[in-house]
Amino acid sequence: MPGMPRATLVLTEPDVARLLDMAAAIRIVRRSTEALARGRAAMPPKVYLPLPRQSDFRAMPAYLASPPACGVKWVNVHPHNPQHGLPTVMAVIVLNDPATGYPLAVLDGRLITKLRTAAAGAVAAQVLARPDSRTVGLIGCGAQADAQLVALARVLRYRRVQVWGSTLREAQRFCRRLRPQLPGVQLRPCATVQHAVHRADVVITLTPSRRPLVKRAWLAAGVHINAIGADARGKQELEPAILREAMVVVDDREQAVHAGELNVPVSRGQFSPRRIHATLGDILLKRAAGRRSRQALTVFDSTGLAIHDVALAAEVLRRARRRGLGLRITLLAARG
């Protein structure tokens, strides 16, 4: 009704936690990945705002046609935040009405970022890893690591996780904390990356490293790698020889070349973008083949897609409205 004031919903991280679970995240991430491949979504590349001490902000806008959703995530990466008692990554998502631009909601984006990143890895593993994969090598056990294992458990029946952290003590603490969440799974802390990837069927890399941590010679035949940590220029976790041999799948070609695991090898002439096999969306739509044989080496270069953030935030908003959750505020004055 003209002149009637409209409310903008504010949803905190506890609100998001009550409204969104991993099963829904995986389903929505898969659906929005397919929408992007079909041309039913718009997603400009991330905009980076570099800051001192290897910190940055990123603006990530996206639009999905069905169900209609439009918004932007404003996310930071500050590696030294733990010294100040703050998370390394924090984020806010703003959702707007695609038809009018009115701000519908402001959501905490940290948990959504965690869930969508893990869900994307699970979707990739579902089509690229061997279905009978039983051993996971986890490289890095920071804030994203538990979600990665929880999501992966929904698509693969793994039985063993070999964990490497920045220190052996960190890996030990992580294993103790995760055991109740993963009943029947053996979690083993490892002192070296080589031990963590030994005979692994799936390897997940989750570090901010700027030098290769995983070497080709350490990997078993048929391994699938979810390369998650390299999400900005200069970051690198895999030896370039892995990429040259692997069937490389990306979430977004432009982001992968400029800010994903491929960015350093491409800039140094060690990998050609022409060797990218496909996007994950193309494989989901069967426009490109997934795993070709049990012996194949596959890599999913995950850079993080704004369409996932916006799609999940829109679902959180729908559920919040149904349950009457969130703080309602008026951001814009009503006009007659």
ZIGIBEL-V948013 format. One record per residue. N is the residue number from 1. SS is DSSP state (alpha for helix, beta for strand, coil for the rest). OMEGA is omega in whole degrees, 0 to 359 (NA if undefined). Layout:
BEGIN
{{N | SS | OMEGA} {N | SS | OMEGA}}
END
This chain:
BEGIN
{{1 | coil | 182} {2 | coil | 177} {3 | coil | 181} {4 | coil | 181} {5 | coil | 180} {6 | coil | 182} {7 | coil | 170} {8 | beta | 183} {9 | beta | 176} {10 | beta | 183} {11 | beta | 182} {12 | coil | 178} {13 | alpha | 175} {14 | alpha | 175} {15 | alpha | 181} {16 | alpha | 181} {17 | alpha | 179} {18 | alpha | 189} {19 | alpha | 187} {20 | coil | 176} {21 | coil | 186} {22 | alpha | 180} {23 | alpha | 178} {24 | alpha | 180} {25 | alpha | 180} {26 | alpha | 180} {27 | alpha | 183} {28 | alpha | 178} {29 | alpha | 178} {30 | alpha | 181} {31 | alpha | 182} {32 | alpha | 174} {33 | alpha | 177} {34 | alpha | 179} {35 | alpha | 179} {36 | alpha | 180} {37 | alpha | 180} {38 | coil | 184} {39 | coil | 180} {40 | coil | 179} {41 | beta | 176} {42 | beta | 183} {43 | coil | 174} {44 | coil | 177} {45 | coil | 176} {46 | coil | 172} {47 | beta | 182} {48 | beta | 173} {49 | beta | 183} {50 | beta | 178} {51 | beta | 178} {52 | coil | 175} {53 | coil | 176} {54 | coil | 177} {55 | beta | 177} {56 | beta | 167} {57 | beta | 179} {58 | beta | 174} {59 | beta | 188} {60 | beta | 179} {61 | beta | 177} {62 | beta | 176} {63 | beta | 174} {64 | beta | 185} {65 | coil | 185} {66 | coil | 349} {67 | coil | 187} {68 | coil | 179} {69 | beta | 182} {70 | beta | 180} {71 | beta | 180} {72 | beta | 173} {73 | beta | 176} {74 | beta | 190} {75 | beta | 178} {76 | beta | 168} {77 | beta | 179} {78 | coil | 187} {79 | coil | 185} {80 | coil | 182} {81 | alpha | 180} {82 | alpha | 177} {83 | alpha | 180} {84 | alpha | 181} {85 | coil | 181} {86 | coil | 176} {87 | coil | 176} {88 | coil | 181} {89 | beta | 172} {90 | beta | 184} {91 | beta | 173} {92 | beta | 177} {93 | beta | 175} {94 | beta | 176} {95 | beta | 179} {96 | beta | 172} {97 | coil | 181} {98 | coil | 184} {99 | coil | 185} {100 | coil | 184} {101 | coil | 183} {102 | coil | 179} {103 | beta | 183} {104 | beta | 185} {105 | beta | 169} {106 | beta | 185} {107 | beta | 166} {108 | beta | 184} {109 | coil | 184} {110 | alpha | 181} {111 | alpha | 177} {112 | alpha | 177} {113 | alpha | 181} {114 | alpha | 183} {115 | alpha | 183} {116 | alpha | 178} {117 | alpha | 178} {118 | alpha | 180} {119 | alpha | 178} {120 | alpha | 177} {121 | alpha | 179} {122 | alpha | 179} {123 | alpha | 179} {124 | alpha | 181} {125 | alpha | 181} {126 | alpha | 183} {127 | alpha | 185} {128 | alpha | 180} {129 | coil | 174} {130 | coil | 182} {131 | coil | 181} {132 | coil | 179} {133 | coil | 183} {134 | coil | 184} {135 | beta | 181} {136 | beta | 171} {137 | beta | 183} {138 | beta | 182} {139 | beta | 185} {140 | coil | 182} {141 | coil | 177} {142 | coil | 190} {143 | coil | 183} {144 | coil | 194} {145 | alpha | 183} {146 | alpha | 179} {147 | alpha | 178} {148 | alpha | 181} {149 | alpha | 178} {150 | alpha | 179} {151 | alpha | 182} {152 | alpha | 180} {153 | coil | 179} {154 | coil | 182} {155 | coil | 179} {156 | coil | 180} {157 | coil | 181} {158 | coil | 184} {159 | coil | 184} {160 | beta | 176} {161 | beta | 178} {162 | beta | 194} {163 | beta | 172} {164 | beta | 176} {165 | coil | 180} {166 | coil | 171} {167 | coil | 178} {168 | alpha | 179} {169 | alpha | 178} {170 | alpha | 178} {171 | alpha | 179} {172 | alpha | 178} {173 | alpha | 180} {174 | alpha | 181} {175 | alpha | 178} {176 | alpha | 183} {177 | alpha | 185} {178 | alpha | 184} {179 | alpha | 179} {180 | alpha | 181} {181 | alpha | 184} {182 | coil | 180} {183 | coil | 180} {184 | coil | 179} {185 | coil | 177} {186 | beta | 178} {187 | beta | 186} {188 | beta | 175} {189 | beta | 182} {190 | beta | 182} {191 | coil | 182} {192 | coil | 175} {193 | alpha | 181} {194 | alpha | 178} {195 | alpha | 182} {196 | alpha | 182} {197 | alpha | 183} {198 | coil | 178} {199 | coil | 178} {200 | coil | 175} {201 | coil | 177} {202 | beta | 176} {203 | beta | 177} {204 | beta | 180} {205 | beta | 190} {206 | coil | 186} {207 | coil | 174} {208 | coil | 188} {209 | coil | 174} {210 | beta | 173} {211 | beta | 182} {212 | beta | 178} {213 | beta | 185} {214 | beta | 181} {215 | coil | 181} {216 | alpha | 185} {217 | alpha | 182} {218 | alpha | 191} {219 | coil | 177} {220 | coil | 176} {221 | coil | 174} {222 | coil | 182} {223 | coil | 171} {224 | beta | 181} {225 | beta | 166} {226 | beta | 181} {227 | beta | 190} {228 | coil | 193} {229 | coil | 183} {230 | coil | 183} {231 | coil | 178} {232 | coil | 182} {233 | coil | 177} {234 | coil | 179} {235 | coil | 186} {236 | beta | 179} {237 | beta | 186} {238 | beta | 172} {239 | coil | 183} {240 | alpha | 178} {241 | alpha | 178} {242 | alpha | 182} {243 | alpha | 181} {244 | alpha | 181} {245 | alpha | 190} {246 | coil | 162} {247 | beta | 187} {248 | beta | 178} {249 | beta | 183} {250 | beta | 173} {251 | coil | 177} {252 | coil | 187} {253 | alpha | 184} {254 | alpha | 180} {255 | alpha | 182} {256 | alpha | 183} {257 | alpha | 186} {258 | alpha | 185} {259 | alpha | 181} {260 | coil | 179} {261 | coil | 182} {262 | alpha | 194} {263 | alpha | 181} {264 | alpha | 178} {265 | alpha | 178} {266 | alpha | 182} {267 | alpha | 181} {268 | coil | 180} {269 | coil | 181} {270 | coil | 178} {271 | coil | 180} {272 | coil | 177} {273 | alpha | 179} {274 | alpha | 182} {275 | alpha | 173} {276 | beta | 183} {277 | beta | 185} {278 | beta | 167} {279 | beta | 177} {280 | alpha | 179} {281 | alpha | 178} {282 | alpha | 178} {283 | alpha | 178} {284 | alpha | 179} {285 | coil | 179} {286 | coil | 171} {287 | coil | 178} {288 | coil | 181} {289 | coil | 172} {290 | coil | 180} {291 | coil | 185} {292 | coil | 181} {293 | coil | 179} {294 | coil | 184} {295 | coil | 186} {296 | coil | 173} {297 | coil | 182} {298 | beta | 179} {299 | beta | 170} {300 | beta | 179} {301 | beta | 184} {302 | coil | 179} {303 | coil | 180} {304 | coil | 186} {305 | coil | 178} {306 | alpha | 178} {307 | alpha | 178} {308 | alpha | 179} {309 | alpha | 184} {310 | alpha | 179} {311 | alpha | 179} {312 | alpha | 179} {313 | alpha | 179} {314 | alpha | 177} {315 | alpha | 176} {316 | alpha | 179} {317 | alpha | 179} {318 | alpha | 181} {319 | alpha | 179} {320 | alpha | 179} {321 | alpha | 180} {322 | alpha | 184} {323 | alpha | 179} {324 | coil | 180} {325 | coil | 175} {326 | coil | 178} {327 | beta | 179} {328 | beta | 179} {329 | beta | 176} {330 | coil | 181} {331 | coil | 184} {332 | coil | 179} {333 | coil | 178} {334 | coil | 178} {335 | coil | 180} {336 | coil | NA}}
END
